[in-house]
Amino acid sequence: MPDFNLSLAPARLTQTINPWTFNLGSLFTINLGDSADPVLESRILDKGGSYGRQIGRLGDVLGILLAVAEKRKDMATLSPDDLDKIEDFKRQLKRVEELKDDRKRELRSQPAAAISN
């Protein structure tokens, strides 16, 4: 009969310290990304804005720059593939704006006590 070995502990135990760690009880830990400087990363998220907010502001600025480039006809030299990527990005920006508007409507329709919970 073959030998059967069962190890319930890892051969090497490490712990990643970063701001995107979620503990789900004592069974699971989920790490979303790694940071070269977790203290700075956490400080930026606390004081500078969430990743979503930072990405949203980048999208807003890129949308403005695209509009300016279109008005100046700077887009004419781009390849069809690049233009397709820009259109995909614009659709994504539009969808995010729609989701923000939907959320504002949801919040307006909820009683004040439900919003704070």
C-alpha positions in Angstrom: 0.0 0.0 0.0 1.4 3.5 -0.9 2.3 6.0 1.8 -0.2 8.8 2.3 1.0 12.1 3.8 -1.2 15.0 4.7 0.3 18.4 5.6 -2.0 21.0 7.0 0.7 23.7 7.4 2.7 25.3 4.7 6.4 24.5 4.3 7.1 28.3 4.5 4.9 30.7 6.3 5.0 34.4 5.1 2.7 37.4 5.8 2.2 40.2 3.3 1.5 43.5 5.0 -0.5 45.9 2.7 -3.7 47.9 2.8 -5.7 45.5 0.7 -5.9 42.5 3.1 -9.3 41.1 4.0 -9.6 38.5 6.8 -12.7 36.3 6.5 -12.7 34.7 9.9 -9.7 32.6 10.7 -9.9 30.5 7.6 -9.1 32.8 4.7 -7.0 35.9 4.0 -7.3 37.6 0.7 -4.5 39.9 -0.5 -5.3 42.2 -3.4 -2.0 43.3 -4.7 1.4 44.1 -3.3 3.1 47.3 -2.4 6.7 48.3 -2.2 5.8 50.7 0.7 2.7 49.5 2.5 2.8 52.4 5.0 2.8 55.0 2.2 0.2 53.1 0.3 -2.1 53.1 3.3 -1.4 56.7 3.9 -2.3 57.6 0.3 -5.6 55.6 0.5 -6.5 57.3 3.8 -5.5 60.8 2.9 -5.4 61.0 -0.9 -8.4 58.9 -1.9 -9.4 55.4 -2.7 -8.2 53.6 -5.8 -11.6 54.1 -7.3 -11.5 57.9 -6.6 -8.0 58.2 -8.0 -8.8 56.2 -11.1 -12.1 58.2 -11.5 -10.2 61.5 -11.5 -7.7 60.2 -14.0 -10.6 59.2 -16.2 -12.2 62.6 -15.9 -9.0 64.3 -16.9 -8.4 61.9 -19.8 -11.9 62.6 -21.0 -11.2 66.3 -21.0 -7.9 65.8 -22.9 -9.7 63.6 -25.5 -12.3 66.3 -26.0 -9.7 68.9 -26.6 -7.7 66.6 -29.0 -10.9 65.9 -31.0 -11.7 69.6 -31.3 -8.2 70.3 -32.5 -8.3 67.4 -35.0 -5.3 65.8 -33.3 -7.0 62.4 -33.6 -6.7 62.2 -37.4 -3.2 60.7 -37.2 -4.2 57.8 -35.0 -4.6 54.2 -36.2 -8.1 52.6 -36.4 -7.0 50.3 -33.5 -6.0 53.3 -31.4 -9.3 55.0 -32.2 -11.2 51.9 -31.2 -9.4 51.8 -27.9 -10.3 55.5 -27.3 -13.9 54.7 -28.1 -13.9 51.8 -25.7 -12.5 54.1 -23.0 -15.1 56.7 -23.7 -17.9 54.1 -23.4 -16.4 53.0 -20.1 -16.3 56.6 -18.8 -20.0 57.1 -19.9 -21.0 53.9 -18.1 -19.3 55.0 -14.9 -21.1 58.3 -15.1 -24.4 56.4 -15.5 -23.6 54.3 -12.5 -22.8 57.4 -10.4 -26.1 59.0 -11.5 -28.0 55.7 -10.6 -26.4 55.7 -7.2 -27.3 59.3 -6.6 -30.9 58.6 -7.4 -30.9 55.5 -5.1 -29.5 57.6 -2.2 -32.1 60.4 -2.8 -34.9 57.9 -2.7 -33.8 56.2 0.6 -34.7 57.5 4.0 -31.9 59.3 5.9 -31.6 56.5 8.5 -31.0 53.9 5.8 -28.2 55.9 4.2 -26.1 56.1 7.4 -26.2 52.4 8.0 
